[in-house]
Amino acid sequence: MASASTAKAERRLARYSEQRLAAARGEKTALSAGGWVRFGLRMAAIVVLLLVLVPLHYLYRVFAYGSPFPMLFLRYSARVVGAQVETSGTPLRRDVFFISNHISWIDILALAGASGTAFVAKYELSQVPVIGWLCRLNRTVFVKRENRMGVAEQINALKEALQDNWSVTVFPEGTVTDGHSLLPFKSSMLSVLEPPPPGVLVQPVMLDYGETSEEIGWVGEETGVNNAMRIMARSGTFKLRITFLEPFSPEDHHGRKAIAAKARIEIEEALVVALGKPLRDFQHVVDAVRYRPKAASPGD
């Protein structure tokens, strides 16, 4: 019985691996009949969450600021798409700048659901129907990475968020990876910490999807729509471990590059422990962040 169960699990893993590799090449994932049913049920559940929690959010805002309902929507949406979120460590609730590795759009649902954090996101996301509106509900700060003339304005927006006692999260890799790699951290958005606003701490965060990280990851040429459909059509659930590491004062480090380096070291050490093996080079070219994998040596 055990061997039959193991064989079934191996076949399922092989099927998902094939799908993931094809998706990374930009091929559209064909959903089975059961996959379409699961996708439809999950989409329906998210619509129900919207219909219940969004009106409650606007009603709450009539009387008070800081509505809890966007956080609840994102938390339950993470569960709906299949994430079993486990947290360790204590997230700071205000006056904190979270710095995290990045694997999937599910990171945003789970992190906000666990801590109530706002995010720094690409401006293009603000132009996507419904998604942009949902991001604004969660107080997302939008930035134009290519708009060098507007960097000062973007940093001021971040400073205002921190001065309002928000918690704000950045993904300094600038893209998503496969959960087994960690790209160089871009420090431009950490300019908000030069000098740091009074009382603000930096808290590194490590995200780990365990055995499903490569399957969940949105990498290569895969479109966002295909990734979302592929994940929401899969059977079962998957674990996502969020580890809130020890916060540190940005004042103890000299500038944004030193802060980024400190956070990256902490996240890398935690990720190595979680994976039980060293990290590997990311295998995909990411032109948007000027990253190319190292050329393989002749002996590889």
C-alpha positions as CSV (number, residue, x, y, z in Angstrom):
1,M,0.0,0.0,0.0
2,A,2.8,2.4,0.9
3,S,4.7,1.7,-2.3
4,A,1.5,2.3,-4.4
5,S,1.0,5.6,-2.5
6,T,4.6,6.6,-3.1
7,A,4.3,5.8,-6.8
8,K,1.1,7.9,-7.1
9,A,2.9,10.8,-5.5
10,E,5.9,10.5,-7.8
11,R,3.6,10.4,-10.9
12,R,1.8,13.5,-9.6
13,L,5.1,15.3,-9.0
14,A,6.4,14.3,-12.5
15,R,3.1,15.7,-14.1
16,Y,3.5,19.0,-12.2
17,S,7.2,19.2,-13.1
18,E,6.3,18.8,-16.8
19,Q,3.6,21.5,-16.5
20,R,6.0,23.9,-14.8
21,L,8.8,23.5,-17.3
22,A,6.4,24.0,-20.2
23,A,4.9,27.1,-18.5
24,A,8.4,28.6,-17.9
25,R,9.0,28.3,-21.7
26,G,5.8,30.3,-22.2
27,E,3.5,27.5,-23.2
28,K,-0.1,27.7,-22.0
29,T,-1.0,25.1,-19.4
30,A,-3.9,22.9,-20.5
31,L,-6.3,22.3,-17.6
32,S,-8.1,19.1,-17.0
33,A,-11.8,18.9,-16.4
34,G,-11.1,18.6,-12.6
35,G,-8.7,21.5,-12.9
36,W,-11.4,23.8,-14.4
37,V,-13.8,22.8,-11.6
38,R,-11.2,23.7,-8.9
39,F,-10.3,26.9,-10.7
40,G,-14.0,27.9,-10.9
41,L,-14.7,27.1,-7.3
42,R,-11.7,29.0,-6.1
43,M,-12.6,32.0,-8.2
44,A,-16.2,31.9,-6.9
45,A,-14.9,31.8,-3.3
46,I,-12.8,34.9,-3.9
47,V,-15.8,36.7,-5.4
48,V,-17.8,35.8,-2.3
49,L,-15.0,37.2,-0.1
50,L,-15.1,40.4,-2.1
51,L,-18.8,40.8,-1.9
52,V,-18.8,40.3,1.9
53,L,-15.6,42.1,3.0
54,V,-15.4,45.1,0.6
55,P,-18.7,46.6,1.7
56,L,-17.7,46.0,5.4
57,H,-14.4,47.8,4.6
58,Y,-16.1,50.9,3.2
59,L,-18.6,50.9,6.1
60,Y,-15.8,50.7,8.6
61,R,-14.0,53.6,6.9
62,V,-17.0,55.8,7.6
63,F,-16.3,55.6,11.3
64,A,-12.6,54.9,11.6
65,Y,-9.3,54.6,9.8
66,G,-7.2,51.5,9.4
67,S,-9.9,48.9,8.3
68,P,-9.0,45.3,9.1
69,F,-11.0,43.9,6.2
70,P,-8.3,44.2,3.4
71,M,-6.0,42.1,5.6
72,L,-8.8,39.6,6.2
73,F,-9.6,39.4,2.5
74,L,-6.0,38.7,1.6
75,R,-5.6,36.2,4.4
76,Y,-8.6,34.1,3.4
77,S,-7.8,34.5,-0.3
78,A,-4.4,32.8,0.4
79,R,-6.3,29.9,2.0
80,V,-8.7,29.7,-1.0
81,V,-5.9,29.4,-3.5
82,G,-4.4,26.5,-1.5
83,A,-1.8,28.1,0.8
84,Q,-1.4,26.6,4.3
85,V,0.4,29.5,5.9
86,E,2.7,28.8,8.9
87,T,4.4,31.7,10.6
88,S,7.3,31.9,13.0
89,G,8.8,34.9,14.7
90,T,6.9,38.0,15.6
91,P,6.1,40.5,13.0
92,L,6.2,44.2,14.0
93,R,2.9,45.9,13.5
94,R,4.0,49.4,12.8
95,D,7.0,51.6,12.1
96,V,8.6,48.7,10.3
97,F,10.1,48.2,6.9
98,F,9.9,44.5,5.9
99,I,12.4,43.2,3.4
100,S,11.5,39.8,1.9
101,N,12.5,37.3,-0.8
102,H,9.9,36.9,-3.5
103,I,8.6,33.7,-5.1
104,S,4.9,34.2,-6.1
105,W,2.0,36.6,-6.2
106,I,0.7,34.5,-3.3
107,D,3.5,36.1,-1.2
108,I,1.5,39.3,-1.1
109,L,-1.8,37.6,0.0
110,A,0.0,35.6,2.7
111,L,2.3,38.4,4.0
112,A,-0.5,41.0,4.2
113,G,-2.8,38.4,5.7
114,A,-0.2,37.6,8.4
115,S,0.9,41.1,9.2
116,G,-1.4,43.7,7.7
117,T,1.6,45.2,5.7
118,A,1.3,47.5,2.7
119,F,3.5,46.9,-0.3
120,V,5.7,48.6,-2.8
121,A,4.6,47.4,-6.3
122,K,5.3,48.2,-9.9
123,Y,3.2,51.0,-11.3
124,E,1.9,48.8,-14.1
125,L,0.0,46.8,-11.5
126,S,-2.1,49.9,-10.6
127,Q,-3.4,49.9,-14.2
128,V,-4.8,46.3,-14.1
129,P,-8.6,46.3,-13.7
130,V,-9.7,45.0,-10.3
131,I,-6.1,44.1,-9.2
132,G,-5.1,47.8,-9.1
133,W,-8.2,48.6,-7.1
134,L,-7.5,45.8,-4.6
135,C,-3.9,47.0,-4.2
136,R,-5.1,50.5,-3.4
137,L,-7.5,49.1,-0.7
138,N,-4.3,47.7,0.9
139,R,-2.5,51.0,0.6
140,T,0.0,49.9,-2.0
141,V,2.7,52.4,-2.9
142,F,3.2,52.2,-6.7
143,V,6.6,52.9,-8.3
144,K,7.9,53.3,-11.8
145,R,11.2,51.5,-11.9
146,E,12.2,53.1,-15.2
147,N,11.2,56.6,-14.1
148,R,14.5,57.8,-12.7
149,M,13.3,61.4,-12.6
150,G,10.5,60.4,-10.3
151,V,12.6,58.5,-7.7
152,A,12.5,61.4,-5.2
153,E,8.7,61.5,-5.5
154,Q,8.4,57.7,-4.9
155,I,10.7,57.9,-1.9
156,N,8.6,60.7,-0.5
157,A,5.5,58.5,-0.9
158,L,7.3,55.7,1.1
159,K,8.3,58.2,3.8
160,E,4.8,59.4,4.2
161,A,3.6,55.8,4.6
162,L,6.2,55.2,7.3
163,Q,5.4,58.4,9.0
164,D,1.7,57.3,9.1
165,N,3.0,54.3,11.2
166,W,2.4,51.8,8.4
167,S,4.3,48.6,7.9
168,V,5.7,48.5,4.4
169,T,7.1,45.5,2.5
170,V,9.6,45.6,-0.4
171,F,10.9,42.7,-2.5
172,P,14.4,44.0,-3.4
173,E,15.2,41.2,-5.8
174,G,12.9,43.1,-8.2
175,T,11.3,39.9,-9.5
176,V,10.2,36.4,-8.4
177,T,12.5,33.4,-8.3
178,D,12.1,29.6,-7.8
179,G,12.4,29.5,-4.0
180,H,15.9,27.9,-4.3
181,S,17.7,31.0,-5.4
182,L,18.2,34.5,-4.1
183,L,19.1,37.3,-6.5
184,P,21.1,40.4,-5.6
185,F,19.1,43.0,-3.7
186,K,18.5,46.3,-5.4
187,S,18.7,49.0,-2.8
188,S,17.1,51.9,-4.7
189,M,13.8,51.8,-2.8
190,L,15.7,51.6,0.5
191,S,16.7,55.2,0.0
192,V,13.8,56.0,2.2
193,L,16.0,54.8,5.0
194,E,18.7,57.5,4.2
195,P,18.3,58.8,6.9
196,P,15.8,56.4,8.5
197,P,12.6,57.9,9.8
198,P,12.6,58.1,13.6
199,G,11.7,54.8,15.3
200,V,11.5,52.8,12.1
201,L,13.1,49.3,12.2
202,V,13.9,46.9,9.4
203,Q,12.7,43.3,9.7
204,P,13.9,40.7,7.2
205,V,11.3,38.1,6.2
206,M,12.0,34.6,4.7
207,L,9.4,32.9,2.5
208,D,9.6,29.2,1.8
209,Y,7.2,27.0,-0.1
210,G,9.1,23.8,0.7
211,E,8.8,21.0,-1.9
212,T,6.3,23.0,-4.0
213,S,8.4,26.1,-4.4
214,E,9.5,25.4,-8.0
215,E,6.0,24.4,-9.0
216,I,4.4,27.6,-7.4
217,G,7.1,30.0,-8.6
218,W,6.3,32.4,-11.5
219,V,9.4,32.3,-13.6
220,G,10.7,32.3,-17.1
221,E,8.3,33.3,-19.9
222,E,5.1,32.2,-18.1
223,T,2.4,34.8,-18.1
224,G,0.7,36.0,-14.8
225,V,-2.7,34.7,-16.0
226,N,-1.3,31.3,-16.8
227,N,0.5,31.1,-13.5
228,A,-2.6,32.0,-11.5
229,M,-4.8,29.5,-13.4
230,R,-2.2,26.7,-13.1
231,I,-1.9,27.2,-9.4
232,M,-5.6,27.6,-8.7
233,A,-6.4,24.5,-10.8
234,R,-4.1,22.2,-8.9
235,S,-5.5,19.7,-6.4
236,G,-4.7,19.8,-2.7
237,T,-2.9,22.5,-0.7
238,F,0.6,23.6,-0.2
239,K,2.6,24.9,2.7
240,L,4.0,28.4,2.9
241,R,6.3,29.1,5.8
242,I,6.8,32.8,6.7
243,T,9.7,33.5,9.1
244,F,9.8,36.9,10.6
245,L,13.5,37.3,11.4
246,E,15.1,39.5,14.1
247,P,14.5,43.2,13.4
248,F,17.4,45.6,13.4
249,S,17.8,49.4,13.4
250,P,18.8,50.9,10.1
251,E,20.7,53.5,12.1
252,D,23.3,50.8,12.9
253,H,24.2,50.4,9.2
254,H,25.7,53.0,6.9
255,G,23.4,53.6,4.1
256,R,20.9,51.7,2.0
257,K,23.4,49.3,0.5
258,A,24.6,48.2,3.9
259,I,21.0,47.7,5.0
260,A,20.2,45.6,1.9
261,A,23.3,43.5,2.5
262,K,22.4,42.9,6.1
263,A,18.9,41.9,5.2
264,R,20.0,39.6,2.4
265,I,22.5,37.8,4.7
266,E,19.8,37.1,7.3
267,I,17.3,35.9,4.6
268,E,19.9,33.7,2.9
269,E,20.9,32.0,6.1
270,A,17.3,31.3,7.1
271,L,16.5,30.0,3.6
272,V,19.5,27.6,3.6
273,V,18.3,26.2,6.9
274,A,14.8,25.8,5.6
275,L,15.9,24.1,2.4
276,G,18.6,22.0,4.1
277,K,21.1,22.7,1.3
278,P,23.0,25.7,-0.3
279,L,21.2,28.0,-2.6
280,R,21.8,27.8,-6.3
281,D,22.1,30.3,-9.1
282,F,18.8,31.4,-10.6
283,Q,18.5,29.8,-14.0
284,H,16.4,32.4,-15.8
285,V,17.4,35.7,-17.5
286,V,15.6,38.7,-16.0
287,D,16.2,41.7,-18.2
288,A,14.1,44.0,-16.1
289,V,16.5,43.7,-13.2
290,R,19.6,43.2,-15.4
291,Y,20.2,39.7,-14.2
292,R,21.7,36.9,-16.2
293,P,22.7,33.5,-14.8
294,K,26.4,32.8,-14.6
295,A,27.8,30.9,-17.5
296,A,28.3,27.2,-16.7
297,S,32.0,26.2,-16.2
298,P,33.4,23.6,-18.7
299,G,33.4,21.0,-15.9
300,D,29.6,21.4,-15.2
